[in-house]
Amino acid sequence: MRRRAVVALLTGTLITSSAHVAAQDAAAAMALAEKHLCLSCHRVDSKLVGPAYKDVAAKYKGDPGALDRLVAKVMKGGKGVWGQTPMPANKDVSEADVRTIVTWVLSL
């Protein structure tokens, strides 16, 4: 019985810790999106100029190649997937920052 209590306590601690880390990661990604002006065209819950981040996450849910394709799209720019308004290239943003932002977007 004591072992179960310890396991339950550790499991609860890990879940709480994971949630805290996820919240920190999300806050860091949102800060990067703000820093690199992504939020000038995108919002989490609603379309602005570009699609809502939650719509992007829904569209690519379960797609194992989505992260790499979207990182490339953000870096190089493009148009046609969400309408004719072009996504400008973001060559001045590091690939690491783009990967962090896209990973967060896909987690929504």
PAKEVO-60857 format. One record per atom (N, C-alpha, C): residue number from 1; x, y, z; atom name; chain. Coordinates in nm, 4 decimals, decimal comma, always signed. Layout:
<r nr="NUM" u="X" v="Y" w="Z" atom="CA" kette="A"/>
...
This chain:
<r nr="1" u="+0,0828" v="-0,1202" w="+0,0000" atom="N" kette="A"/>
<r nr="1" u="+0,0000" v="+0,0000" w="+0,0000" atom="CA" kette="A"/>
<r nr="1" u="+0,0865" v="+0,1256" w="+0,0000" atom="C" kette="A"/>
<r nr="2" u="+0,1936" v="+0,1205" w="+0,0767" atom="N" kette="A"/>
<r nr="2" u="+0,2813" v="+0,2364" w="+0,0848" atom="CA" kette="A"/>
<r nr="2" u="+0,3470" v="+0,2638" w="-0,0510" atom="C" kette="A"/>
<r nr="3" u="+0,3832" v="+0,1552" w="-0,1193" atom="N" kette="A"/>
<r nr="3" u="+0,4453" v="+0,1702" w="-0,2507" atom="CA" kette="A"/>
<r nr="3" u="+0,3498" v="+0,2394" w="-0,3476" atom="C" kette="A"/>
<r nr="4" u="+0,2230" v="+0,2039" w="-0,3446" atom="N" kette="A"/>
<r nr="4" u="+0,1242" v="+0,2674" w="-0,4313" atom="CA" kette="A"/>
<r nr="4" u="+0,1135" v="+0,4165" w="-0,4032" atom="C" kette="A"/>
<r nr="5" u="+0,1202" v="+0,4514" w="-0,2770" atom="N" kette="A"/>
<r nr="5" u="+0,1123" v="+0,5931" w="-0,2402" atom="CA" kette="A"/>
<r nr="5" u="+0,2326" v="+0,6687" w="-0,2946" atom="C" kette="A"/>
<r nr="6" u="+0,3508" v="+0,6080" w="-0,2864" atom="N" kette="A"/>
<r nr="6" u="+0,4718" v="+0,6718" w="-0,3370" atom="CA" kette="A"/>
<r nr="6" u="+0,4635" v="+0,6863" w="-0,4893" atom="C" kette="A"/>
<r nr="7" u="+0,4185" v="+0,5791" w="-0,5561" atom="N" kette="A"/>
<r nr="7" u="+0,4048" v="+0,5843" w="-0,7009" atom="CA" kette="A"/>
<r nr="7" u="+0,3031" v="+0,6914" w="-0,7406" atom="C" kette="A"/>
<r nr="8" u="+0,1922" v="+0,6984" w="-0,6707" atom="N" kette="A"/>
<r nr="8" u="+0,0903" v="+0,7992" w="-0,6996" atom="CA" kette="A"/>
<r nr="8" u="+0,1459" v="+0,9393" w="-0,6784" atom="C" kette="A"/>
<r nr="9" u="+0,2206" v="+0,9590" w="-0,5724" atom="N" kette="A"/>
<r nr="9" u="+0,2811" v="+1,0895" w="-0,5431" atom="CA" kette="A"/>
<r nr="9" u="+0,3803" v="+1,1282" w="-0,6531" atom="C" kette="A"/>
<r nr="10" u="+0,4663" v="+1,0348" w="-0,6922" atom="N" kette="A"/>
<r nr="10" u="+0,5639" v="+1,0635" w="-0,7970" atom="CA" kette="A"/>
<r nr="10" u="+0,4958" v="+1,0899" w="-0,9305" atom="C" kette="A"/>
<r nr="11" u="+0,3928" v="+1,0130" w="-0,9616" atom="N" kette="A"/>
<r nr="11" u="+0,3192" v="+1,0337" w="-1,0856" atom="CA" kette="A"/>
<r nr="11" u="+0,2556" v="+1,1718" w="-1,0873" atom="C" kette="A"/>
<r nr="12" u="+0,1940" v="+1,2094" w="-0,9774" atom="N" kette="A"/>
<r nr="12" u="+0,1334" v="+1,3424" w="-0,9678" atom="CA" kette="A"/>
<r nr="12" u="+0,2370" v="+1,4523" w="-0,9807" atom="C" kette="A"/>
<r nr="13" u="+0,3525" v="+1,4322" w="-0,9218" atom="N" kette="A"/>
<r nr="13" u="+0,4605" v="+1,5301" w="-0,9308" atom="CA" kette="A"/>
<r nr="13" u="+0,5089" v="+1,5428" w="-1,0748" atom="C" kette="A"/>
<r nr="14" u="+0,5255" v="+1,4295" w="-1,1432" atom="N" kette="A"/>
<r nr="14" u="+0,5700" v="+1,4329" w="-1,2825" atom="CA" kette="A"/>
<r nr="14" u="+0,4680" v="+1,5015" w="-1,3723" atom="C" kette="A"/>
<r nr="15" u="+0,3405" v="+1,4728" w="-1,3502" atom="N" kette="A"/>
<r nr="15" u="+0,2362" v="+1,5360" w="-1,4305" atom="CA" kette="A"/>
<r nr="15" u="+0,2355" v="+1,6865" w="-1,4078" atom="C" kette="A"/>
<r nr="16" u="+0,2434" v="+1,7269" w="-1,2824" atom="N" kette="A"/>
<r nr="16" u="+0,2471" v="+1,8692" w="-1,2493" atom="CA" kette="A"/>
<r nr="16" u="+0,3707" v="+1,9348" w="-1,3084" atom="C" kette="A"/>
<r nr="17" u="+0,4847" v="+1,8661" w="-1,2963" atom="N" kette="A"/>
<r nr="17" u="+0,6094" v="+1,9189" w="-1,3501" atom="CA" kette="A"/>
<r nr="17" u="+0,6022" v="+1,9292" w="-1,5026" atom="C" kette="A"/>
<r nr="18" u="+0,5471" v="+1,8282" w="-1,5683" atom="N" kette="A"/>
<r nr="18" u="+0,5332" v="+1,8309" w="-1,7143" atom="CA" kette="A"/>
<r nr="18" u="+0,4431" v="+1,9447" w="-1,7579" atom="C" kette="A"/>
<r nr="19" u="+0,3339" v="+1,9656" w="-1,6850" atom="N" kette="A"/>
<r nr="19" u="+0,2426" v="+2,0748" w="-1,7188" atom="CA" kette="A"/>
<r nr="19" u="+0,3124" v="+2,2094" w="-1,7026" atom="C" kette="A"/>
<r nr="20" u="+0,3938" v="+2,2213" w="-1,5984" atom="N" kette="A"/>
<r nr="20" u="+0,4672" v="+2,3457" w="-1,5748" atom="CA" kette="A"/>
<r nr="20" u="+0,5675" v="+2,3707" w="-1,6873" atom="C" kette="A"/>
<r nr="21" u="+0,6406" v="+2,2652" w="-1,7271" atom="N" kette="A"/>
<r nr="21" u="+0,7370" v="+2,2783" w="-1,8363" atom="CA" kette="A"/>
<r nr="21" u="+0,6649" v="+2,3130" w="-1,9657" atom="C" kette="A"/>
<r nr="22" u="+0,5521" v="+2,2465" w="-1,9918" atom="N" kette="A"/>
<r nr="22" u="+0,4758" v="+2,2763" w="-2,1133" atom="CA" kette="A"/>
<r nr="22" u="+0,4297" v="+2,4219" w="-2,1138" atom="C" kette="A"/>
<r nr="23" u="+0,3860" v="+2,4711" w="-1,9990" atom="N" kette="A"/>
<r nr="23" u="+0,3420" v="+2,6107" w="-1,9892" atom="CA" kette="A"/>
<r nr="23" u="+0,4593" v="+2,7055" w="-2,0137" atom="C" kette="A"/>
<r nr="24" u="+0,5758" v="+2,6714" w="-1,9586" atom="N" kette="A"/>
<r nr="24" u="+0,6942" v="+2,7541" w="-1,9818" atom="CA" kette="A"/>
<r nr="24" u="+0,7334" v="+2,7522" w="-2,1288" atom="C" kette="A"/>
<r nr="25" u="+0,7301" v="+2,6333" w="-2,1914" atom="N" kette="A"/>
<r nr="25" u="+0,7632" v="+2,6214" w="-2,3333" atom="CA" kette="A"/>
<r nr="25" u="+0,6656" v="+2,7031" w="-2,4179" atom="C" kette="A"/>
<r nr="26" u="+0,5381" v="+2,6956" w="-2,3852" atom="N" kette="A"/>
<r nr="26" u="+0,4370" v="+2,7715" w="-2,4586" atom="CA" kette="A"/>
<r nr="26" u="+0,4605" v="+2,9213" w="-2,4428" atom="C" kette="A"/>
<r nr="27" u="+0,4922" v="+2,9640" w="-2,3211" atom="N" kette="A"/>
<r nr="27" u="+0,5179" v="+3,1065" w="-2,2977" atom="CA" kette="A"/>
<r nr="27" u="+0,6422" v="+3,1518" w="-2,3738" atom="C" kette="A"/>
<r nr="28" u="+0,7450" v="+3,0680" w="-2,3777" atom="N" kette="A"/>
<r nr="28" u="+0,8673" v="+3,1025" w="-2,4501" atom="CA" kette="A"/>
<r nr="28" u="+0,8397" v="+3,1105" w="-2,6000" atom="C" kette="A"/>
<r nr="29" u="+0,7609" v="+3,0173" w="-2,6522" atom="N" kette="A"/>
<r nr="29" u="+0,7276" v="+3,0174" w="-2,7944" atom="CA" kette="A"/>
<r nr="29" u="+0,6433" v="+3,1398" w="-2,8293" atom="C" kette="A"/>
<r nr="30" u="+0,5483" v="+3,1730" w="-2,7437" atom="N" kette="A"/>
<r nr="30" u="+0,4644" v="+3,2915" w="-2,7667" atom="CA" kette="A"/>
<r nr="30" u="+0,5507" v="+3,4175" w="-2,7644" atom="C" kette="A"/>
<r nr="31" u="+0,6473" v="+3,4228" w="-2,6742" atom="N" kette="A"/>
<r nr="31" u="+0,7380" v="+3,5381" w="-2,6687" atom="CA" kette="A"/>
<r nr="31" u="+0,8190" v="+3,5488" w="-2,7979" atom="C" kette="A"/>
<r nr="32" u="+0,8630" v="+3,4354" w="-2,8513" atom="N" kette="A"/>
<r nr="32" u="+0,9350" v="+3,4376" w="-2,9790" atom="CA" kette="A"/>
<r nr="32" u="+0,8436" v="+3,4842" w="-3,0926" atom="C" kette="A"/>
<r nr="33" u="+0,7187" v="+3,4370" w="-3,0920" atom="N" kette="A"/>
<r nr="33" u="+0,6227" v="+3,4795" w="-3,1948" atom="CA" kette="A"/>
<r nr="33" u="+0,6004" v="+3,6304" w="-3,1878" atom="C" kette="A"/>
<r nr="34" u="+0,5955" v="+3,6837" w="-3,0673" atom="N" kette="A"/>
<r nr="34" u="+0,5814" v="+3,8292" w="-3,0507" atom="CA" kette="A"/>
<r nr="34" u="+0,7073" v="+3,9007" w="-3,0986" atom="C" kette="A"/>
<r nr="35" u="+0,8220" v="+3,8508" w="-3,0573" atom="N" kette="A"/>
<r nr="35" u="+0,9510" v="+3,9123" w="-3,0925" atom="CA" kette="A"/>
<r nr="35" u="+0,9690" v="+3,9197" w="-3,2444" atom="C" kette="A"/>
<r nr="36" u="+0,9318" v="+3,8126" w="-3,3128" atom="N" kette="A"/>
<r nr="36" u="+0,9538" v="+3,8059" w="-3,4573" atom="CA" kette="A"/>
<r nr="36" u="+0,8326" v="+3,8540" w="-3,5385" atom="C" kette="A"/>
<r nr="37" u="+0,7378" v="+3,9186" w="-3,4710" atom="N" kette="A"/>
<r nr="37" u="+0,6223" v="+3,9832" w="-3,5341" atom="CA" kette="A"/>
<r nr="37" u="+0,5248" v="+3,8872" w="-3,6019" atom="C" kette="A"/>
<r nr="38" u="+0,5271" v="+3,7601" w="-3,5617" atom="N" kette="A"/>
<r nr="38" u="+0,4327" v="+3,6620" w="-3,6177" atom="CA" kette="A"/>
<r nr="38" u="+0,2890" v="+3,7020" w="-3,5858" atom="C" kette="A"/>
<r nr="39" u="+0,2714" v="+3,7645" w="-3,4695" atom="N" kette="A"/>
<r nr="39" u="+0,1367" v="+3,7993" w="-3,4255" atom="CA" kette="A"/>
<r nr="39" u="+0,0824" v="+3,9224" w="-3,4975" atom="C" kette="A"/>
<r nr="40" u="+0,1607" v="+3,9778" w="-3,5876" atom="N" kette="A"/>
<r nr="40" u="+0,1093" v="+4,0849" w="-3,6731" atom="CA" kette="A"/>
<r nr="40" u="+0,0089" v="+4,0288" w="-3,7733" atom="C" kette="A"/>
<r nr="41" u="+0,0255" v="+3,9017" w="-3,8074" atom="N" kette="A"/>
<r nr="41" u="-0,0615" v="+3,8378" w="-3,9070" atom="CA" kette="A"/>
<r nr="41" u="-0,1401" v="+3,7189" w="-3,8530" atom="C" kette="A"/>
<r nr="42" u="-0,1004" v="+3,6647" w="-3,7399" atom="N" kette="A"/>
<r nr="42" u="-0,1643" v="+3,5440" w="-3,6854" atom="CA" kette="A"/>
<r nr="42" u="-0,2133" v="+3,5672" w="-3,5437" atom="C" kette="A"/>
<r nr="43" u="-0,3163" v="+3,4951" w="-3,5065" atom="N" kette="A"/>
<r nr="43" u="-0,3676" v="+3,4882" w="-3,3698" atom="CA" kette="A"/>
<r nr="43" u="-0,3816" v="+3,3406" w="-3,3348" atom="C" kette="A"/>
<r nr="44" u="-0,3908" v="+3,3112" w="-3,2091" atom="N" kette="A"/>
<r nr="44" u="-0,4069" v="+3,1714" w="-3,1671" atom="CA" kette="A"/>
<r nr="44" u="-0,5438" v="+3,1193" w="-3,2069" atom="C" kette="A"/>
<r nr="45" u="-0,6494" v="+3,1940" w="-3,1763" atom="N" kette="A"/>
<r nr="45" u="-0,7861" v="+3,1442" w="-3,1910" atom="CA" kette="A"/>
<r nr="45" u="-0,8650" v="+3,1977" w="-3,3098" atom="C" kette="A"/>
<r nr="46" u="-0,8131" v="+3,2971" w="-3,3789" atom="N" kette="A"/>
<r nr="46" u="-0,8927" v="+3,3553" w="-3,4870" atom="CA" kette="A"/>
<r nr="46" u="-0,8034" v="+3,3961" w="-3,6042" atom="C" kette="A"/>
<r nr="47" u="-0,8612" v="+3,3926" w="-3,7228" atom="N" kette="A"/>
<r nr="47" u="-0,7902" v="+3,4340" w="-3,8437" atom="CA" kette="A"/>
<r nr="47" u="-0,7696" v="+3,5849" w="-3,8392" atom="C" kette="A"/>
<r nr="48" u="-0,6538" v="+3,6274" w="-3,8791" atom="N" kette="A"/>
<r nr="48" u="-0,6263" v="+3,7700" w="-3,8939" atom="CA" kette="A"/>
<r nr="48" u="-0,5913" v="+3,7882" w="-4,0423" atom="C" kette="A"/>
<r nr="49" u="-0,4682" v="+3,8084" w="-4,0757" atom="N" kette="A"/>
<r nr="49" u="-0,4253" v="+3,8067" w="-4,2150" atom="CA" kette="A"/>
<r nr="49" u="-0,3992" v="+3,6614" w="-4,2553" atom="C" kette="A"/>
<r nr="50" u="-0,3271" v="+3,5920" w="-4,1676" atom="N" kette="A"/>
<r nr="50" u="-0,2999" v="+3,4499" w="-4,1873" atom="CA" kette="A"/>
<r nr="50" u="-0,3940" v="+3,3673" w="-4,1014" atom="C" kette="A"/>
<r nr="51" u="-0,3845" v="+3,2357" w="-4,1147" atom="N" kette="A"/>
<r nr="51" u="-0,4749" v="+3,1482" w="-4,0403" atom="CA" kette="A"/>
<r nr="51" u="-0,4494" v="+3,1519" w="-3,8901" atom="C" kette="A"/>
<r nr="52" u="-0,5528" v="+3,1169" w="-3,8140" atom="N" kette="A"/>
<r nr="52" u="-0,5380" v="+3,1015" w="-3,6691" atom="CA" kette="A"/>
<r nr="52" u="-0,4447" v="+2,9841" w="-3,6426" atom="C" kette="A"/>
<r nr="53" u="-0,3626" v="+2,9965" w="-3,5413" atom="N" kette="A"/>
<r nr="53" u="-0,2695" v="+2,8884" w="-3,5094" atom="CA" kette="A"/>
<r nr="53" u="-0,3429" v="+2,7589" w="-3,4765" atom="C" kette="A"/>
<r nr="54" u="-0,4590" v="+2,7682" w="-3,4111" atom="N" kette="A"/>
<r nr="54" u="-0,5349" v="+2,6461" w="-3,3811" atom="CA" kette="A"/>
<r nr="54" u="-0,5851" v="+2,5794" w="-3,5085" atom="C" kette="A"/>
<r nr="55" u="-0,6163" v="+2,6571" w="-3,6108" atom="N" kette="A"/>
<r nr="55" u="-0,6567" v="+2,5993" w="-3,7390" atom="CA" kette="A"/>
<r nr="55" u="-0,5395" v="+2,5283" w="-3,8063" atom="C" kette="A"/>
<r nr="56" u="-0,4212" v="+2,5862" w="-3,7940" atom="N" kette="A"/>
<r nr="56" u="-0,3007" v="+2,5225" w="-3,8487" atom="CA" kette="A"/>
<r nr="56" u="-0,2768" v="+2,3894" w="-3,7778" atom="C" kette="A"/>
<r nr="57" u="-0,2866" v="+2,3912" w="-3,6457" atom="N" kette="A"/>
<r nr="57" u="-0,2660" v="+2,2684" w="-3,5682" atom="CA" kette="A"/>
<r nr="57" u="-0,3665" v="+2,1608" w="-3,6082" atom="C" kette="A"/>
<r nr="58" u="-0,4920" v="+2,1998" w="-3,6269" atom="N" kette="A"/>
<r nr="58" u="-0,5959" v="+2,1034" w="-3,6651" atom="CA" kette="A"/>
<r nr="58" u="-0,5694" v="+2,0469" w="-3,8044" atom="C" kette="A"/>
<r nr="59" u="-0,5287" v="+2,1313" w="-3,8963" atom="N" kette="A"/>
<r nr="59" u="-0,5046" v="+2,0876" w="-4,0343" atom="CA" kette="A"/>
<r nr="59" u="-0,3926" v="+1,9841" w="-4,0419" atom="C" kette="A"/>
<r nr="60" u="-0,2889" v="+2,0014" w="-3,9605" atom="N" kette="A"/>
<r nr="60" u="-0,1715" v="+1,9154" w="-3,9692" atom="CA" kette="A"/>
<r nr="60" u="-0,1646" v="+1,8090" w="-3,8588" atom="C" kette="A"/>
<r nr="61" u="-0,2708" v="+1,7970" w="-3,7798" atom="N" kette="A"/>
<r nr="61" u="-0,2720" v="+1,6978" w="-3,6721" atom="CA" kette="A"/>
<r nr="61" u="-0,2482" v="+1,5576" w="-3,7287" atom="C" kette="A"/>
<r nr="62" u="-0,1546" v="+1,4869" w="-3,6692" atom="N" kette="A"/>
<r nr="62" u="-0,1249" v="+1,3512" w="-3,7114" atom="CA" kette="A"/>
<r nr="62" u="-0,0351" v="+1,3403" w="-3,8334" atom="C" kette="A"/>
<r nr="63" u="+0,0095" v="+1,4527" w="-3,8870" atom="N" kette="A"/>
<r nr="63" u="+0,0970" v="+1,4530" w="-4,0043" atom="CA" kette="A"/>
<r nr="63" u="+0,2427" v="+1,4534" w="-3,9562" atom="C" kette="A"/>
<r nr="64" u="+0,3134" v="+1,3417" w="-3,9686" atom="N" kette="A"/>
<r nr="64" u="+0,4488" v="+1,3338" w="-3,9143" atom="CA" kette="A"/>
<r nr="64" u="+0,5499" v="+1,4250" w="-3,9835" atom="C" kette="A"/>
<r nr="65" u="+0,5231" v="+1,4677" w="-4,1048" atom="N" kette="A"/>
<r nr="65" u="+0,6156" v="+1,5556" w="-4,1752" atom="CA" kette="A"/>
<r nr="65" u="+0,5829" v="+1,7030" w="-4,1634" atom="C" kette="A"/>
<r nr="66" u="+0,4771" v="+1,7338" w="-4,0898" atom="N" kette="A"/>
<r nr="66" u="+0,4293" v="+1,8721" w="-4,0827" atom="CA" kette="A"/>
<r nr="66" u="+0,5326" v="+1,9678" w="-4,0232" atom="C" kette="A"/>
<r nr="67" u="+0,5991" v="+1,9274" w="-3,9170" atom="N" kette="A"/>
<r nr="67" u="+0,6932" v="+2,0179" w="-3,8515" atom="CA" kette="A"/>
<r nr="67" u="+0,7997" v="+2,0656" w="-3,9497" atom="C" kette="A"/>
<r nr="68" u="+0,8646" v="+1,9741" w="-4,0169" atom="N" kette="A"/>
<r nr="68" u="+0,9714" v="+2,0138" w="-4,1093" atom="CA" kette="A"/>
<r nr="68" u="+0,9184" v="+2,0952" w="-4,2265" atom="C" kette="A"/>
<r nr="69" u="+0,8023" v="+2,0567" w="-4,2807" atom="N" kette="A"/>
<r nr="69" u="+0,7452" v="+2,1323" w="-4,3930" atom="CA" kette="A"/>
<r nr="69" u="+0,7069" v="+2,2734" w="-4,3513" atom="C" kette="A"/>
<r nr="70" u="+0,6467" v="+2,2875" w="-4,2326" atom="N" kette="A"/>
<r nr="70" u="+0,6047" v="+2,4207" w="-4,1880" atom="CA" kette="A"/>
<r nr="70" u="+0,7243" v="+2,5082" w="-4,1502" atom="C" kette="A"/>
<r nr="71" u="+0,8274" v="+2,4481" w="-4,0934" atom="N" kette="A"/>
<r nr="71" u="+0,9486" v="+2,5260" w="-4,0647" atom="CA" kette="A"/>
<r nr="71" u="+1,0040" v="+2,5813" w="-4,1957" atom="C" kette="A"/>
<r nr="72" u="+1,0116" v="+2,4968" w="-4,2982" atom="N" kette="A"/>
<r nr="72" u="+1,0608" v="+2,5424" w="-4,4287" atom="CA" kette="A"/>
<r nr="72" u="+0,9705" v="+2,6515" w="-4,4863" atom="C" kette="A"/>
<r nr="73" u="+0,8395" v="+2,6357" w="-4,4723" atom="N" kette="A"/>
<r nr="73" u="+0,7438" v="+2,7344" w="-4,5251" atom="CA" kette="A"/>
<r nr="73" u="+0,7612" v="+2,8691" w="-4,4552" atom="C" kette="A"/>
<r nr="74" u="+0,7777" v="+2,8664" w="-4,3235" atom="N" kette="A"/>
<r nr="74" u="+0,7956" v="+2,9919" w="-4,2491" atom="CA" kette="A"/>
<r nr="74" u="+0,9273" v="+3,0576" w="-4,2891" atom="C" kette="A"/>
<r nr="75" u="+1,0310" v="+2,9782" w="-4,3057" atom="N" kette="A"/>
<r nr="75" u="+1,1616" v="+3,0341" w="-4,3418" atom="CA" kette="A"/>
<r nr="75" u="+1,1606" v="+3,0913" w="-4,4845" atom="C" kette="A"/>
<r nr="76" u="+1,1014" v="+3,0176" w="-4,5794" atom="N" kette="A"/>
<r nr="76" u="+1,1074" v="+3,0554" w="-4,7215" atom="CA" kette="A"/>
<r nr="76" u="+0,9877" v="+3,1359" w="-4,7696" atom="C" kette="A"/>
<r nr="77" u="+0,8763" v="+3,1274" w="-4,6966" atom="N" kette="A"/>
<r nr="77" u="+0,7549" v="+3,1953" w="-4,7398" atom="CA" kette="A"/>
<r nr="77" u="+0,6780" v="+3,1110" w="-4,8407" atom="C" kette="A"/>
<r nr="78" u="+0,5636" v="+3,1602" w="-4,8815" atom="N" kette="A"/>
<r nr="78" u="+0,4826" v="+3,0894" w="-4,9792" atom="CA" kette="A"/>
<r nr="78" u="+0,3411" v="+3,1427" w="-4,9801" atom="C" kette="A"/>
<r nr="79" u="+0,2564" v="+3,0795" w="-5,0629" atom="N" kette="A"/>
<r nr="79" u="+0,1155" v="+3,1181" w="-5,0662" atom="CA" kette="A"/>
<r nr="79" u="+0,0347" v="+3,0035" w="-5,1242" atom="C" kette="A"/>
<r nr="80" u="-0,0959" v="+3,0139" w="-5,1094" atom="N" kette="A"/>
<r nr="80" u="-0,1852" v="+2,9183" w="-5,1715" atom="CA" kette="A"/>
<r nr="80" u="-0,2485" v="+2,8167" w="-5,0787" atom="C" kette="A"/>
<r nr="81" u="-0,1867" v="+2,7872" w="-4,9663" atom="N" kette="A"/>
<r nr="81" u="-0,2430" v="+2,6874" w="-4,8755" atom="CA" kette="A"/>
<r nr="81" u="-0,3632" v="+2,7429" w="-4,8000" atom="C" kette="A"/>
<r nr="82" u="-0,3554" v="+2,8689" w="-4,7592" atom="N" kette="A"/>
<r nr="82" u="-0,4617" v="+2,9325" w="-4,6803" atom="CA" kette="A"/>
<r nr="82" u="-0,5222" v="+3,0506" w="-4,7551" atom="C" kette="A"/>
<r nr="83" u="-0,5103" v="+3,0535" w="-4,8838" atom="N" kette="A"/>
<r nr="83" u="-0,5601" v="+3,1643" w="-4,9635" atom="CA" kette="A"/>
<r nr="83" u="-0,4461" v="+3,2259" w="-5,0417" atom="C" kette="A"/>
<r nr="84" u="-0,4716" v="+3,3374" w="-5,1040" atom="N" kette="A"/>
<r nr="84" u="-0,3718" v="+3,3981" w="-5,1923" atom="CA" kette="A"/>
<r nr="84" u="-0,2834" v="+3,5021" w="-5,1238" atom="C" kette="A"/>
<r nr="85" u="-0,3109" v="+3,5339" w="-4,9983" atom="N" kette="A"/>
<r nr="85" u="-0,2237" v="+3,6267" w="-4,9266" atom="CA" kette="A"/>
<r nr="85" u="-0,0926" v="+3,5550" w="-4,8972" atom="C" kette="A"/>
<r nr="86" u="+0,0200" v="+3,6086" w="-4,9439" atom="N" kette="A"/>
<r nr="86" u="+0,1469" v="+3,5378" w="-4,9264" atom="CA" kette="A"/>
<r nr="86" u="+0,1990" v="+3,5429" w="-4,7830" atom="C" kette="A"/>
<r nr="87" u="+0,2666" v="+3,4358" w="-4,7455" atom="N" kette="A"/>
<r nr="87" u="+0,3423" v="+3,4312" w="-4,6210" atom="CA" kette="A"/>
<r nr="87" u="+0,4823" v="+3,4778" w="-4,6584" atom="C" kette="A"/>
<r nr="88" u="+0,5281" v="+3,5896" w="-4,6032" atom="N" kette="A"/>
<r nr="88" u="+0,6611" v="+3,6373" w="-4,6406" atom="CA" kette="A"/>
<r nr="88" u="+0,7702" v="+3,5454" w="-4,5859" atom="C" kette="A"/>
<r nr="89" u="+0,8833" v="+3,5451" w="-4,6526" atom="N" kette="A"/>
<r nr="89" u="+0,9988" v="+3,4701" w="-4,6033" atom="CA" kette="A"/>
<r nr="89" u="+1,0479" v="+3,5340" w="-4,4732" atom="C" kette="A"/>
<r nr="90" u="+1,0986" v="+3,4518" w="-4,3846" atom="N" kette="A"/>
<r nr="90" u="+1,1502" v="+3,4983" w="-4,2555" atom="CA" kette="A"/>
<r nr="90" u="+1,2966" v="+3,4584" w="-4,2423" atom="C" kette="A"/>
<r nr="91" u="+1,3777" v="+3,5076" w="-4,3333" atom="N" kette="A"/>
<r nr="91" u="+1,5187" v="+3,4684" w="-4,3398" atom="CA" kette="A"/>
<r nr="91" u="+1,6015" v="+3,5224" w="-4,2240" atom="C" kette="A"/>
<r nr="92" u="+1,5525" v="+3,6257" w="-4,1569" atom="N" kette="A"/>
<r nr="92" u="+1,6270" v="+3,6835" w="-4,0449" atom="CA" kette="A"/>
<r nr="92" u="+1,5958" v="+3,6154" w="-3,9123" atom="C" kette="A"/>
<r nr="93" u="+1,5047" v="+3,5201" w="-3,9132" atom="N" kette="A"/>
<r nr="93" u="+1,4690" v="+3,4462" w="-3,7921" atom="CA" kette="A"/>
<r nr="93" u="+1,5455" v="+3,3143" w="-3,7943" atom="C" kette="A"/>
<r nr="94" u="+1,6076" v="+3,2803" w="-3,6826" atom="N" kette="A"/>
<r nr="94" u="+1,6854" v="+3,1563" w="-3,6792" atom="CA" kette="A"/>
<r nr="94" u="+1,5942" v="+3,0352" w="-3,6966" atom="C" kette="A"/>
<r nr="95" u="+1,6492" v="+2,9307" w="-3,7543" atom="N" kette="A"/>
<r nr="95" u="+1,5709" v="+2,8085" w="-3,7712" atom="CA" kette="A"/>
<r nr="95" u="+1,5292" v="+2,7523" w="-3,6358" atom="C" kette="A"/>
<r nr="96" u="+1,6141" v="+2,7676" w="-3,5352" atom="N" kette="A"/>
<r nr="96" u="+1,5800" v="+2,7193" w="-3,4013" atom="CA" kette="A"/>
<r nr="96" u="+1,4570" v="+2,7915" w="-3,3473" atom="C" kette="A"/>
<r nr="97" u="+1,4497" v="+2,9231" w="-3,3659" atom="N" kette="A"/>
<r nr="97" u="+1,3324" v="+2,9987" w="-3,3206" atom="CA" kette="A"/>
<r nr="97" u="+1,2076" v="+2,9581" w="-3,3987" atom="C" kette="A"/>
<r nr="98" u="+1,2212" v="+2,9422" w="-3,5295" atom="N" kette="A"/>
<r nr="98" u="+1,1065" v="+2,9005" w="-3,6108" atom="CA" kette="A"/>
<r nr="98" u="+1,0589" v="+2,7630" w="-3,5665" atom="C" kette="A"/>
<r nr="99" u="+1,1520" v="+2,6717" w="-3,5425" atom="N" kette="A"/>
<r nr="99" u="+1,1162" v="+2,5360" w="-3,4996" atom="CA" kette="A"/>
<r nr="99" u="+1,0423" v="+2,5396" w="-3,3655" atom="C" kette="A"/>
<r nr="100" u="+1,0874" v="+2,6244" w="-3,2746" atom="N" kette="A"/>
<r nr="100" u="+1,0207" v="+2,6379" w="-3,1446" atom="CA" kette="A"/>
<r nr="100" u="+0,8778" v="+2,6886" w="-3,1630" atom="C" kette="A"/>
<r nr="101" u="+0,8609" v="+2,7900" w="-3,2448" atom="N" kette="A"/>
<r nr="101" u="+0,7279" v="+2,8477" w="-3,2681" atom="CA" kette="A"/>
<r nr="101" u="+0,6364" v="+2,7467" w="-3,3357" atom="C" kette="A"/>
<r nr="102" u="+0,6850" v="+2,6807" w="-3,4405" atom="N" kette="A"/>
<r nr="102" u="+0,6015" v="+2,5849" w="-3,5138" atom="CA" kette="A"/>
<r nr="102" u="+0,5662" v="+2,4646" w="-3,4256" atom="C" kette="A"/>
<r nr="103" u="+0,6595" v="+2,4189" w="-3,3449" atom="N" kette="A"/>
<r nr="103" u="+0,6306" v="+2,3085" w="-3,2520" atom="CA" kette="A"/>
<r nr="103" u="+0,5188" v="+2,3475" w="-3,1589" atom="C" kette="A"/>
<r nr="104" u="+0,5240" v="+2,4682" w="-3,1079" atom="N" kette="A"/>
<r nr="104" u="+0,4168" v="+2,5177" w="-3,0203" atom="CA" kette="A"/>
<r nr="104" u="+0,2848" v="+2,5274" w="-3,0941" atom="C" kette="A"/>
<r nr="105" u="+0,2859" v="+2,5848" w="-3,2144" atom="N" kette="A"/>
<r nr="105" u="+0,1627" v="+2,5973" w="-3,2933" atom="CA" kette="A"/>
<r nr="105" u="+0,0995" v="+2,4598" w="-3,3145" atom="C" kette="A"/>
<r nr="106" u="+0,1801" v="+2,3620" w="-3,3508" atom="N" kette="A"/>
<r nr="106" u="+0,1266" v="+2,2284" w="-3,3767" atom="CA" kette="A"/>
<r nr="106" u="+0,0762" v="+2,1602" w="-3,2496" atom="C" kette="A"/>
<r nr="107" u="+0,1180" v="+2,2084" w="-3,1344" atom="N" kette="A"/>
<r nr="107" u="+0,0727" v="+2,1489" w="-3,0074" atom="CA" kette="A"/>
<r nr="107" u="-0,0640" v="+2,2011" w="-2,9613" atom="C" kette="A"/>
<r nr="108" u="-0,1137" v="+2,3045" w="-3,0280" atom="N" kette="A"/>
<r nr="108" u="-0,2386" v="+2,3670" w="-2,9843" atom="CA" kette="A"/>
<r nr="108" u="-0,3607" v="+2,2799" w="-3,0131" atom="C" kette="A"/>
